[in-house]
Amino acid sequence: MKRKKRAQVPIRLNILFFFVFLLFSALILRLGVVQIVYGEDYRREVERTQDEVVSTPVPRGKIYDRFGQVIVDNTPQKAITYTRSKTTQPEEILAVARKLARYIDVPDAEKKVTERDMKDYWILTRPDEAKKKVSEQERKTLADQGLTQKEIDKKVYEWTLDRITEKDLAQISPAELEVIAIKREMESGYALTPQTVKSKGVTDREYAVVSEHLSELPGVNTTVDWDRKYVYGNTFRSVLGSVTEEDEGVPRERLDYFLARDYSRNDRVGKSYLEMQYEEVLHGKKAKMKNVVDKSGNVVSVEELYPGEPGKDLVLTIDAELQQQVEQIIEQEILATKRKGRSPLLDRAFVVMMNPKTGEVLAMAGKFLQDGKFVDFAIGNITSAYAMGSAVKGATVLTGFQTGVLHPNTYIKDEPLYIKDLEKKSWKTMGTINELTALKQSSNVYMFKTAIAIGGGVYRPHQPLDINPAAFTTMRHYFSQFGLGVKTGIDLPNELGGFQGQSKLPGFLLDLAIGQYDMYTPMQLAQYVSTIANGGYRMKPLLVKEIRDPSVDGTELGRVIKPFEPVVLNRIDMKTDYIKRVQEGFRRVMQEPGGTAYPYFANAPYKPAGKTGTAEAFYDGPIKSRRNASTYNLTLVGYAPYNNPEVSFAVVVPWATQGESDGINNRIGRRILDAYFELKVKRANGEKAASETNEQQ
């Protein structure tokens, strides 16, 4: 029996060895198949990478004045950025944020984080407490509904967010708020695209310390960002507009528009006026980098596809030095007038100066007195409208000519009119006068009788006045040819077209004829007088003169890409002889004794022409207790020299006085014209001196 037992052991071992042999053979065969047949496929899969193209911003274009002086520049500033990979987890971002918080300060962190940011952070840092917010029974109920694990996790997270209380959030310390603020910036935007964590107020110490610890801060980098610098401070500031901050990104209401044009959500873009109007010119073309990423989301290599192009530069029609002087004049005259005590409601004034032959805006100034300080309100020249008074009488006379109710040298008796129980008259009784004297001395009655004739009415003392309501349409049609009551076409958004009175009672037609019914913007008033000055051509106001390539060395303007040519919007439907009669009337206003502006312009060497205006108005400003108080708007339009105009202007001073006019409109008009011609002489002398120096050398 013992021998038989010993004989069975080798057989069992042999069987075992045989099976082991078969297994190893199968394994070797399988390895051979994998290596020989599928080896190349698996190798490619292991080495498989993915190309990710990302874009990085470029410097924004600069803005210059007409003489090449920088108005808006870019200021480099230190910045700390973070770039996350596609596989970076929230826990990893949090770890980096905590380390970064030790090296940088985040001012007003509590104002930069939302309640949702705090809740997400609370869940991430307090997992045990967060888990208790949703019971096991609730989780089981979700599972029983046949939801996938991903759907269950999403629902649980939503419930957890809803059940976090204010008491829970009170556990978060001020130091943690800084971490949350940093984490928020790190997570914004897209993967593989640098996100700015801090650029405002990065100190030299913060920049140096972060740079030293980059090895322990994966994804963090120290670089240079840019910020907009407005060289002339608040001068012309409201028209230049503004650019969004890093934490704003593109405006939500225009998100689709920008995303379709290769913008990122966190790109800084122009959000108002010139910066917005010319965003696509100023923004430039982003640099494009190709990141080669492996299966784990790690960047294997980086290749530059396109170096990018800085934004193009804008050259404005504005004369920065003239603009500054005009703004100073407005401020000084407002304060001087208020000191006299008759102008409690006066808080603003506007000036537009332009080349009447080309439409180029040379100065566009507006000032608003708020809490004892002046605020730039240049944009008010196109966004606010007022009754302009007698300044529009040139359009009334020309409308009378064109409709045939007036002819050059038509005499009309200036006398008080009595329409039923209402008296309407001029500031003085002038007797029988023609249109030249009517403009020179600003006769209301001459304009009233012209409007009555246009409306087919007949004036009978103390009787009702009956006119054809179509006269409103007729007068507004001819007024619009000068730009009164229609948009001027200036290259800025949000331009106001003015306001039209709705009633068509006869008395309002008379008010329309003297500028005390419809309301116009200061820019419309400037376009109107420019049309008269240049002989009847309504020019589109231009703010941008040229688009240029960015300067190579920063000292000279780049190549002109696109010049903006003068644009004639329309030629007024009136004879040249008619226009010349109004031009002569305007000349007499400023150059002959008896003219309403003569005391202010009598000795002006540049021989101006123009028209004053006073409109009875009702206050509609910020002092609510004084709303609807009776007041006067003072205006002035003009141009110089009268026989070959090179500059035209409009001055508008709303709510200037509650009594007798103190002449602020005329003083501003005289001083801005003086400034223009003095600068012209100064520059001519400077060019002459430079030329003589070059010849001597």
matplotlib code that plots the C-alpha trace (Angstrom):
import matplotlib.pyplot as plt

x = [0.0, 2.8, 4.5, 1.2, 0.8, 4.3, 3.6, 0.6, 2.5, 4.6, 1.4, -0.3, 2.7, 3.0, -0.7, -0.1, 3.0, 1.1, -1.6, 1.0, 2.7, -0.6, -1.3, 2.1, 1.8, -1.5, 0.0, 3.1, 0.8, -1.4, 1.6, 2.9, -0.4, -0.6, 3.0, 3.3, -0.3, -1.6, 1.6, 1.7, -1.9, -1.4, 1.8, 0.0, -2.8, -0.3, 1.5, -1.7, -1.8, -4.3, -3.7, -5.4, -5.2, -5.5, -5.5, -3.8, -4.6, -2.5, -2.1, -5.1, -4.7, -3.9, -5.9, -4.3, -5.6, -5.4, -1.8, -0.5, -0.7, -1.5, -4.9, -5.3, -2.4, -1.6, 0.2, 2.0, 1.4, 2.5, 0.1, -0.3, -2.0, -3.2, -3.6, -5.4, -5.3, -8.3, -8.0, -7.3, -9.6, -11.3, -9.2, -6.0, -7.1, -8.0, -4.6, -2.9, -5.2, -4.4, -0.7, -1.1, -3.1, 0.0, 1.9, -0.6, -3.3, -6.8, -8.4, -12.2, -12.3, -15.8, -17.1, -15.6, -17.1, -20.7, -22.8, -22.5, -18.7, -18.8, -21.2, -19.0, -16.0, -17.9, -18.8, -15.2, -13.6, -16.2, -17.1, -18.3, -20.8, -21.8, -22.6, -25.0, -27.1, -28.6, -29.7, -29.0, -32.7, -32.8, -29.9, -31.5, -34.8, -32.8, -31.2, -34.6, -35.8, -33.4, -31.1, -27.5, -24.8, -23.9, -27.5, -27.7, -24.5, -25.8, -29.1, -27.4, -25.1, -28.0, -29.8, -26.7, -26.3, -29.9, -29.5, -26.4, -27.4, -26.1, -24.8, -22.8, -21.3, -20.4, -17.8, -15.8, -13.1, -11.9, -8.6, -10.7, -12.6, -9.2, -8.7, -12.2, -11.6, -8.4, -10.0, -12.9, -10.5, -8.5, -11.6, -12.9, -12.5, -11.3, -8.8, -5.3, -6.0, -4.3, -6.7, -5.6, -5.7, -4.5, -3.2, -4.4, -2.0, 0.4, 3.4, 7.0, 7.2, 4.2, 5.6, 9.0, 7.7, 5.3, 8.1, 10.3, 7.7, 6.4, 7.7, 5.2, 2.4, 1.5, -0.2, 0.7, 2.8, 4.0, 3.6, 2.8, -0.8, -2.0, -4.3, -5.9, -4.2, -6.1, -3.3, -5.4, -7.3, -11.0, -10.7, -13.1, -13.4, -17.1, -16.7, -13.6, -15.6, -14.2, -13.0, -14.3, -12.2, -10.8, -13.6, -16.3, -15.2, -17.4, -20.9, -23.5, -26.0, -23.4, -21.9, -23.0, -21.7, -18.2, -17.9, -18.7, -15.7, -13.2, -13.4, -13.1, -15.6, -13.1, -11.6, -11.5, -13.6, -14.8, -18.1, -19.1, -18.7, -15.4, -13.9, -17.0, -17.7, -14.2, -13.8, -12.9, -10.3, -8.7, -8.9, -6.3, -5.8, -4.9, -1.8, -2.5, -0.6, -0.9, -0.7, 0.0, -1.8, -1.4, -4.2, -3.8, -4.3, -0.7, 0.9, 3.6, 4.8, 3.8, 4.0, 3.3, 0.9, 0.4, 2.2, -0.8, -1.3, -1.7, -4.8, -4.9, -4.6, -7.2, -6.4, -9.2, -10.3, -10.1, -7.5, -6.5, -5.1, -8.1, -10.4, -8.6, -8.9, -12.6, -13.3, -11.5, -13.5, -16.8, -15.9, -14.7, -17.7, -20.2, -18.6, -18.4, -22.1, -23.2, -21.3, -23.6, -26.5, -29.1, -28.4, -29.3, -30.2, -27.2, -25.1, -23.9, -22.8, -21.9, -19.6, -19.1, -16.5, -16.0, -14.7, -17.8, -16.3, -15.3, -17.5, -14.4, -15.1, -12.3, -13.6, -16.6, -16.9, -19.5, -19.3, -21.7, -21.3, -22.1, -21.6, -19.3, -17.1, -17.1, -17.8, -17.0, -20.3, -19.0, -21.2, -24.2, -23.7, -25.4, -27.4, -29.3, -31.7, -32.9, -35.0, -32.4, -34.3, -33.5, -30.3, -32.5, -34.0, -31.7, -33.5, -36.9, -35.9, -34.6, -37.8, -39.8, -37.7, -38.1, -41.9, -42.3, -43.8, -40.6, -38.3, -34.9, -35.5, -39.1, -40.2, -42.6, -43.8, -42.5, -45.3, -46.9, -49.3, -52.5, -53.9, -57.2, -56.0, -52.3, -49.6, -46.6, -43.9, -40.1, -37.8, -38.4, -40.7, -38.6, -41.1, -40.9, -37.8, -36.4, -34.9, -31.4, -32.5, -34.8, -31.7, -29.4, -31.7, -33.5, -37.0, -39.6, -42.5, -40.8, -40.5, -44.1, -45.6, -43.4, -44.8, -48.4, -47.9, -46.4, -49.5, -51.8, -53.2, -54.3, -53.5, -56.3, -55.7, -57.5, -58.9, -58.2, -55.5, -56.3, -53.5, -53.1, -51.5, -49.4, -47.3, -45.6, -44.5, -43.4, -41.2, -39.7, -38.9, -36.8, -35.3, -34.2, -32.2, -29.9, -29.8, -32.3, -34.5, -32.7, -29.6, -26.4, -24.8, -21.8, -19.7, -20.8, -23.6, -26.7, -27.1, -30.4, -32.5, -34.1, -37.7, -40.7, -43.7, -46.8, -49.6, -50.4, -52.2, -51.4, -49.4, -46.9, -46.1, -45.1, -42.9, -41.4, -40.3, -38.3, -36.8, -39.1, -41.0, -38.9, -35.7, -32.3, -28.9, -25.9, -24.4, -27.5, -27.1, -23.4, -24.4, -27.1, -24.8, -22.0, -24.5, -25.2, -21.5, -20.4, -23.1, -25.7, -24.0, -25.0, -21.7, -21.6, -19.7, -16.5, -14.6, -12.2, -9.9, -7.8, -7.1, -3.4, -1.0, 0.4, 3.6, 6.8, 8.8, 6.1, 7.5, 5.8, 2.4, 2.2, 1.0, -2.4, -4.7, -8.0, -8.6, -12.1, -13.2, -15.8, -19.3, -22.1, -25.4, -27.5, -27.5, -30.3, -33.1, -32.6, -31.0, -27.5, -28.7, -31.1, -28.3, -26.1, -28.9, -28.9, -25.1, -25.2, -27.7, -25.4, -22.5, -24.4, -25.3, -21.6, -20.0, -22.5, -23.7, -27.2, -26.4, -27.3, -23.7, -21.9, -20.7, -18.8, -17.4, -17.0, -13.2, -12.7, -9.9, -11.2, -14.5, -17.1, -20.7, -23.4, -26.7, -27.6, -30.5, -32.6, -35.3, -37.9, -37.7, -38.7, -36.1, -35.8, -32.5, -31.4, -32.9, -36.3, -37.7, -37.2, -38.6, -40.7, -39.3, -39.3, -35.8, -33.9, -31.6, -28.9, -27.3, -25.0, -24.0, -21.4, -18.4, -15.3, -14.0, -17.5, -16.3, -14.2, -15.2, -12.7, -14.4, -18.0, -19.4, -22.4, -22.7, -25.6, -26.1, -29.3, -31.1, -28.6, -30.6, -34.0, -33.8, -32.0, -29.3, -25.8, -24.2, -22.5, -23.3, -21.5, -18.6, -18.0, -18.3, -15.8, -13.3, -13.4, -12.9, -10.0, -8.5, -8.8, -7.2, -4.5, -3.5, -3.5, -1.0, 1.1, 1.4, 2.2, 5.0, 6.3, 6.4, 8.2, 10.8, 11.4, 11.7, 14.3, 16.2, 16.4, 17.6, 20.4, 21.5]
y = [0.0, 2.4, 2.0, 2.7, 6.0, 7.1, 6.5, 8.8, 11.9, 12.4, 11.9, 14.7, 17.0, 16.2, 17.1, 20.4, 21.2, 20.5, 23.0, 25.5, 25.0, 25.5, 28.7, 30.1, 29.1, 31.0, 34.0, 34.0, 33.6, 36.5, 38.7, 37.9, 38.9, 42.1, 43.0, 41.9, 42.3, 45.2, 46.6, 49.6, 50.5, 50.4, 52.4, 55.1, 55.1, 55.6, 58.3, 59.9, 63.7, 66.4, 69.9, 72.7, 76.2, 79.1, 82.8, 85.5, 89.2, 91.9, 95.6, 97.8, 100.5, 104.0, 107.2, 110.4, 113.9, 115.6, 116.7, 113.4, 114.0, 110.8, 111.0, 107.4, 105.1, 101.7, 101.5, 98.2, 96.7, 93.6, 90.7, 87.3, 84.7, 81.1, 78.5, 75.3, 72.1, 70.2, 67.7, 70.0, 69.2, 71.8, 70.4, 71.1, 74.7, 75.2, 74.0, 76.5, 79.3, 78.7, 78.9, 82.0, 83.7, 83.7, 85.7, 88.3, 90.5, 90.7, 94.1, 94.0, 90.2, 90.1, 92.3, 90.1, 86.8, 85.7, 83.6, 80.7, 81.0, 80.7, 77.7, 75.9, 76.6, 75.4, 72.1, 71.6, 72.3, 70.7, 67.5, 65.7, 68.5, 68.8, 65.1, 65.4, 67.9, 65.1, 61.9, 58.4, 57.8, 60.7, 59.3, 55.9, 57.4, 59.0, 55.7, 54.0, 56.4, 54.9, 57.9, 57.5, 58.2, 61.4, 62.6, 61.6, 63.5, 66.6, 66.5, 65.9, 68.8, 71.1, 70.1, 70.6, 74.1, 75.0, 73.7, 75.6, 78.2, 81.7, 80.1, 77.6, 80.4, 82.4, 79.7, 81.1, 83.5, 86.7, 84.9, 82.2, 84.9, 85.9, 82.3, 82.1, 85.4, 84.0, 80.6, 82.4, 84.1, 81.0, 79.1, 81.7, 81.4, 78.4, 75.6, 76.2, 80.0, 82.3, 83.9, 87.1, 86.5, 90.0, 92.9, 96.0, 97.1, 94.2, 95.3, 94.7, 92.5, 90.4, 90.0, 89.0, 86.5, 84.8, 84.6, 82.9, 80.3, 79.4, 75.8, 75.2, 77.0, 74.8, 76.9, 80.2, 82.7, 86.3, 88.4, 91.9, 93.1, 96.5, 99.2, 102.2, 105.5, 108.7, 111.2, 114.3, 113.1, 113.9, 116.0, 114.6, 111.6, 110.8, 110.7, 108.5, 105.9, 103.1, 99.5, 96.6, 95.3, 91.8, 90.6, 92.0, 90.5, 91.0, 92.5, 89.8, 91.4, 91.2, 87.9, 86.0, 88.9, 88.8, 85.0, 84.8, 87.1, 84.9, 86.8, 85.0, 85.6, 87.4, 89.7, 93.4, 95.3, 98.8, 99.3, 102.9, 105.5, 105.7, 102.7, 100.7, 102.3, 101.3, 98.1, 95.9, 98.4, 99.0, 95.4, 93.9, 90.3, 87.8, 85.8, 82.1, 79.3, 75.6, 73.5, 69.8, 67.9, 64.2, 61.9, 63.1, 66.7, 67.7, 70.1, 68.3, 71.2, 74.7, 76.1, 79.7, 79.7, 83.5, 86.2, 88.5, 92.1, 95.0, 97.1, 99.8, 103.4, 106.1, 109.7, 111.9, 115.2, 116.7, 119.3, 118.3, 121.6, 123.5, 121.0, 121.6, 125.4, 125.2, 123.1, 125.5, 128.4, 126.7, 126.0, 129.5, 131.1, 128.9, 129.7, 133.5, 133.5, 131.6, 134.0, 136.8, 135.1, 135.1, 131.6, 129.1, 126.4, 126.7, 123.6, 122.8, 124.2, 122.8, 123.8, 122.2, 123.6, 122.2, 122.8, 123.8, 122.7, 119.1, 118.4, 117.6, 118.2, 120.3, 120.5, 118.9, 120.0, 119.8, 120.3, 119.4, 120.9, 118.2, 118.5, 121.5, 119.6, 119.7, 116.4, 115.8, 115.8, 116.2, 113.3, 115.5, 117.3, 114.3, 112.8, 115.8, 118.3, 121.7, 124.6, 126.7, 130.0, 132.6, 130.9, 128.9, 132.0, 131.6, 128.4, 130.2, 132.9, 130.4, 128.4, 131.6, 132.2, 128.6, 128.5, 131.8, 133.8, 135.8, 137.2, 138.9, 142.4, 141.7, 144.3, 143.3, 145.5, 144.4, 145.1, 143.3, 140.6, 139.9, 136.5, 136.4, 137.3, 136.3, 138.9, 137.8, 140.3, 140.9, 142.0, 145.5, 147.1, 147.5, 149.0, 148.0, 145.9, 143.5, 140.0, 141.4, 143.6, 140.9, 138.6, 141.4, 142.5, 139.2, 140.0, 137.5, 139.2, 138.9, 135.2, 134.9, 136.6, 134.4, 131.3, 132.5, 133.0, 129.5, 128.2, 130.1, 132.1, 135.7, 137.7, 139.8, 141.6, 140.0, 137.2, 133.5, 132.4, 129.8, 128.0, 124.8, 122.1, 120.9, 124.0, 122.1, 119.4, 122.0, 123.9, 120.8, 119.5, 122.5, 122.6, 119.0, 119.9, 121.8, 118.9, 120.4, 117.6, 114.7, 112.8, 114.4, 111.1, 111.5, 108.4, 107.7, 105.4, 106.6, 109.9, 111.6, 113.0, 115.7, 116.1, 117.4, 119.0, 117.0, 119.7, 121.5, 124.5, 127.7, 129.3, 126.5, 127.1, 130.6, 129.2, 126.7, 129.6, 131.2, 128.0, 127.6, 124.5, 121.6, 120.7, 120.1, 118.8, 121.1, 118.9, 119.5, 123.3, 123.1, 121.2, 123.8, 126.8, 124.9, 124.4, 128.1, 128.9, 126.7, 127.8, 125.1, 121.7, 119.6, 117.8, 114.7, 115.4, 113.4, 112.5, 110.0, 111.4, 108.3, 104.7, 103.9, 101.0, 101.0, 103.0, 100.9, 102.8, 104.8, 108.2, 108.6, 107.7, 104.6, 104.2, 105.4, 102.5, 104.3, 108.1, 109.3, 111.7, 114.5, 113.3, 115.6, 114.4, 116.7, 120.1, 122.3, 122.9, 126.7, 129.2, 130.4, 134.0, 133.1, 131.6, 134.7, 136.9, 134.9, 135.0, 138.8, 138.9, 136.8, 139.0, 142.1, 140.3, 140.4, 143.2, 146.1, 148.3, 147.2, 143.5, 141.3, 140.0, 143.2, 144.3, 141.0, 140.7, 144.3, 144.3, 140.6, 140.6, 137.3, 138.9, 136.5, 136.0, 134.3, 134.4, 134.7, 132.8, 133.0, 130.5, 130.6, 127.1, 125.1, 123.5, 119.7, 119.1, 117.1, 119.4, 117.7, 120.5, 123.0, 121.0, 123.0, 126.3, 129.0, 129.7, 130.7, 128.8, 130.9, 129.9, 131.2, 129.9, 131.4, 131.0, 132.9, 134.5, 135.4, 135.5, 132.3, 130.3, 127.8, 127.2, 127.1, 126.7, 126.3, 127.3, 126.0, 127.0, 125.5, 127.0, 129.8, 132.4, 133.2, 136.8, 139.1, 137.4, 138.0, 137.1, 133.9, 132.5, 135.4, 135.4, 131.7, 132.3, 135.1, 133.3, 130.0, 131.8, 133.8, 130.5, 128.9, 131.7, 132.3, 128.6, 128.9, 131.8, 130.0, 126.9, 128.9, 130.7, 127.4, 125.9, 129.0, 128.9, 125.2, 125.7, 128.5, 126.3, 123.5, 125.9, 127.2, 123.7]
z = [0.0, 0.8, -2.6, -4.4, -2.4, -3.3, -7.0, -7.0, -5.9, -9.0, -11.2, -9.4, -9.7, -13.3, -13.8, -11.8, -13.9, -17.0, -16.1, -15.1, -18.4, -20.2, -18.3, -19.0, -22.6, -22.9, -21.1, -23.4, -26.4, -25.2, -24.5, -28.0, -29.5, -27.5, -28.3, -31.9, -33.3, -31.2, -29.8, -32.1, -31.4, -27.7, -27.9, -29.9, -27.3, -24.4, -26.3, -27.6, -27.1, -27.8, -29.2, -27.3, -28.9, -26.4, -26.9, -24.8, -24.8, -26.5, -25.5, -26.4, -29.0, -27.9, -28.5, -29.7, -30.3, -33.7, -33.1, -32.0, -28.3, -26.3, -24.6, -23.6, -23.0, -21.6, -18.3, -17.6, -14.2, -12.3, -12.3, -10.8, -12.9, -12.7, -15.4, -14.6, -16.6, -17.8, -15.1, -12.2, -9.3, -6.9, -4.0, -5.9, -6.7, -3.1, -1.9, -4.3, -3.2, 0.4, -0.2, -2.4, 0.3, 2.5, -0.1, -1.4, 0.1, -1.3, -0.3, 0.3, -0.1, 1.5, -1.4, -4.1, -3.1, -3.5, -1.2, -3.7, -3.5, 0.3, 0.1, -2.4, -0.1, 3.0, 1.4, 0.1, 3.5, 5.8, 4.1, 7.2, 8.1, 4.5, 4.3, 7.2, 5.2, 3.1, 5.0, 3.9, 3.4, 1.0, -0.9, -1.0, -2.3, -5.2, -6.0, -6.0, -8.6, -11.1, -11.3, -12.4, -9.8, -11.6, -11.4, -7.7, -6.8, -8.6, -6.7, -3.4, -4.0, -4.8, -1.6, 0.4, -1.0, -0.1, 3.4, 4.3, 6.9, 7.8, 10.9, 8.9, 6.8, 9.9, 10.5, 7.7, 9.0, 7.3, 6.3, 4.6, 2.7, 1.1, 0.1, -1.4, -3.4, -4.8, -5.6, -7.4, -9.7, -10.3, -11.4, -13.7, -17.5, -19.4, -18.7, -20.1, -20.3, -17.9, -15.4, -13.6, -9.9, -9.0, -11.1, -9.2, -6.5, -6.7, -4.6, -5.4, -2.3, -3.4, -6.9, -5.6, -3.0, -5.4, -8.0, -5.4, -4.6, -8.0, -7.6, -4.8, -6.6, -9.7, -12.4, -10.8, -12.7, -12.4, -15.5, -16.7, -17.4, -18.6, -17.4, -19.2, -18.4, -19.2, -19.6, -19.2, -16.2, -16.3, -19.5, -22.1, -19.9, -20.3, -24.2, -24.1, -22.2, -20.1, -20.2, -18.1, -15.2, -15.1, -12.7, -15.1, -18.3, -21.3, -20.6, -20.0, -22.4, -25.2, -24.3, -27.5, -29.7, -28.2, -28.0, -31.7, -32.3, -30.5, -27.2, -23.8, -21.1, -18.9, -21.6, -20.8, -23.4, -24.0, -22.3, -23.1, -25.8, -27.8, -26.1, -26.9, -30.3, -31.6, -29.5, -32.5, -33.6, -30.2, -29.0, -31.5, -32.4, -29.6, -29.6, -30.2, -28.5, -29.1, -25.9, -26.5, -23.7, -22.8, -21.6, -18.0, -19.0, -18.5, -21.0, -22.9, -25.1, -26.1, -29.6, -30.7, -33.6, -34.0, -32.1, -32.0, -33.0, -30.6, -31.0, -33.7, -32.6, -32.9, -33.8, -32.8, -34.3, -30.8, -30.0, -26.4, -25.5, -26.7, -25.0, -21.7, -22.0, -22.9, -19.9, -17.6, -19.1, -18.5, -14.8, -14.2, -15.8, -13.9, -10.6, -11.4, -12.4, -9.3, -7.0, -8.3, -6.5, -9.3, -10.5, -7.8, -10.3, -12.6, -12.4, -16.0, -19.3, -22.7, -25.6, -29.0, -31.4, -34.9, -38.3, -40.3, -43.6, -42.5, -39.5, -37.4, -33.7, -32.2, -28.7, -27.0, -23.4, -20.7, -17.0, -14.2, -10.7, -8.2, -4.4, -5.0, -7.5, -11.3, -13.1, -16.7, -18.7, -22.2, -23.3, -22.4, -25.7, -27.4, -24.5, -23.2, -24.9, -24.0, -25.4, -27.2, -27.6, -30.3, -31.5, -33.9, -35.6, -38.5, -39.4, -39.0, -41.4, -44.0, -43.6, -44.3, -47.4, -48.7, -48.1, -49.9, -46.9, -46.7, -49.4, -48.8, -47.4, -46.3, -43.8, -40.9, -38.0, -34.6, -32.2, -29.2, -30.4, -28.5, -29.2, -27.3, -23.7, -24.3, -25.1, -27.1, -27.9, -28.4, -25.6, -26.9, -29.6, -32.8, -35.2, -38.9, -39.6, -42.1, -41.5, -41.0, -38.1, -36.8, -36.4, -35.2, -32.5, -32.0, -32.8, -31.6, -33.3, -36.8, -36.2, -34.8, -37.9, -40.2, -38.4, -38.7, -42.5, -42.8, -41.1, -43.3, -40.4, -40.1, -37.0, -35.6, -32.2, -29.3, -31.5, -31.5, -33.9, -36.5, -38.3, -40.3, -38.0, -41.0, -40.4, -37.5, -40.0, -42.5, -40.0, -38.5, -42.0, -42.8, -39.3, -39.7, -42.8, -40.4, -37.9, -35.5, -34.1, -35.9, -34.9, -36.1, -37.1, -34.8, -34.4, -30.8, -29.4, -27.5, -29.4, -28.5, -31.4, -29.2, -28.1, -30.0, -28.4, -28.9, -28.9, -32.1, -30.7, -32.6, -29.8, -29.8, -33.5, -32.5, -29.7, -32.1, -34.3, -31.5, -30.1, -27.1, -27.9, -29.3, -27.5, -29.2, -28.1, -28.0, -30.8, -33.0, -32.4, -33.4, -36.6, -37.4, -37.2, -39.1, -41.9, -42.1, -41.8, -44.7, -47.1, -46.6, -46.2, -43.2, -42.2, -40.2, -36.9, -36.8, -33.6, -35.1, -37.8, -38.5, -37.6, -37.5, -36.9, -33.4, -33.0, -33.3, -30.7, -29.0, -30.1, -33.5, -34.9, -37.0, -40.6, -41.5, -42.1, -42.6, -42.8, -42.1, -44.9, -44.4, -45.0, -46.4, -44.9, -47.0, -48.8, -47.4, -49.9, -50.0, -52.3, -51.7, -51.7, -48.9, -46.8, -47.4, -46.0, -42.7, -42.7, -42.9, -40.1, -38.0, -38.8, -37.6, -34.3, -33.3, -35.3, -35.4, -32.6, -31.5, -32.1, -29.1, -28.8, -30.0, -26.5, -26.1, -29.6, -30.8, -30.9, -31.8, -34.5, -36.0, -37.2, -35.8, -36.7, -34.6, -32.8, -29.1, -27.5, -24.4, -23.7, -20.9, -19.4, -16.4, -14.2, -14.6, -12.7, -9.7, -7.0, -6.6, -4.5, -7.3, -10.1, -12.6, -11.2, -13.9, -15.3, -18.4, -20.7, -22.3, -25.7, -28.3, -31.8, -34.1, -36.3, -37.4, -39.5, -40.9, -44.6, -44.5, -41.4, -40.0, -36.6, -35.5, -32.1, -29.8, -26.2, -24.1, -20.4, -19.1, -16.1, -16.1, -14.3, -12.8, -13.7, -16.0, -18.1, -16.9, -20.3, -19.3, -22.8, -24.5, -22.1, -22.7, -26.5, -26.6, -24.4, -26.4, -29.7, -28.2, -27.0, -30.4, -32.3, -29.7, -29.9, -33.7, -33.5, -30.9, -33.0, -36.1, -34.3, -32.9, -36.4, -37.8, -35.0, -35.6, -39.3, -38.8, -36.3, -38.9, -41.6, -39.3, -38.5]

ax = plt.figure().add_subplot(projection="3d")
ax.plot(x, y, z, "-o")
ax.set_aspect("equal")
plt.show()
